[in-house]
Amino acid sequence: MYNYEYEVDVLLFLRLAKYLHSQAPAALEEILAMYVDFDLPSLCELCESIVWEICANVFFDQDEEYEAAICTFSHPLMDRFCALSGEWSFTSGQSDDAWRRKLGDIAEYYLMGTSYSVGNIECYPRRDSAKLRTWLSSDCYDPAEFGNSLVDMLLHIQRENEQLESLLKEAGARKEAA
């Protein structure tokens, strides 16, 4: 565009806002109402509010040793992935461990691979739910970059869910035909 320093931040904010609007329009309206006098310095706070609205069951803690904020959260798409993966493992006779590792690998790829906002990730998948524990960098955490990496991860998981639903539907059809 015009090569202004803030352009990328504005575009990242718009993507976050679009994603939240597609998931929960009322939540976005509520957040935007808190920032009536919008200015560029408040953009970081606005992105932060949107990021934690996208996630569910957000819990913050502090790691004194590494001087990092620790955030533990979940999301319905991750929970759905766990449920579908468990069902597919049972249907196909595959091991449950593979899909559990896959969710952690997806999170690591998207949340740690594209920015320096996250220093470490631990994934806790269960049968029908999952939690991610992330160590947010005290030096490099950028809510807009982290949020967009999160959106990328969630969109990938959504595609995985659609593929698993398709596989389960095909398996069900084959079973009925037999």
C-alpha angles and dihedrals in degrees: 000000000000099000095242115160094239098049095092092049091052092048091049090049091051091052091050091048091049092051094048090046090055091051104034116002093179091055091053092049090051092051093046090050089061090057101050092144094054118189134161096261089057091052091088092053091046092052090047091053091050093048094054092044089057091055126066131223094013115190124180128204135164128241104206094186094058096026090233134135112237117212123189117191145151136206132204091239091057090048091050090049090055093049094047093043092051091049091048091048090054093045095046096037093239127142120272092221095072096062092043090056091043093061091051091048092051091050093047093047095051103032100039102026102063105040143014094242094104123053099182140003133200120189121205108191119182132180095279104006145037139200129202120210112200131186106216113211114247090209104038108024110134114178093205094053093041091048093051091048087051091051090049089051093048092048089051091050090049090055090048089052091051090050092049091048089052092049092049091048091051091048090050092050091050091049092051091047092052 
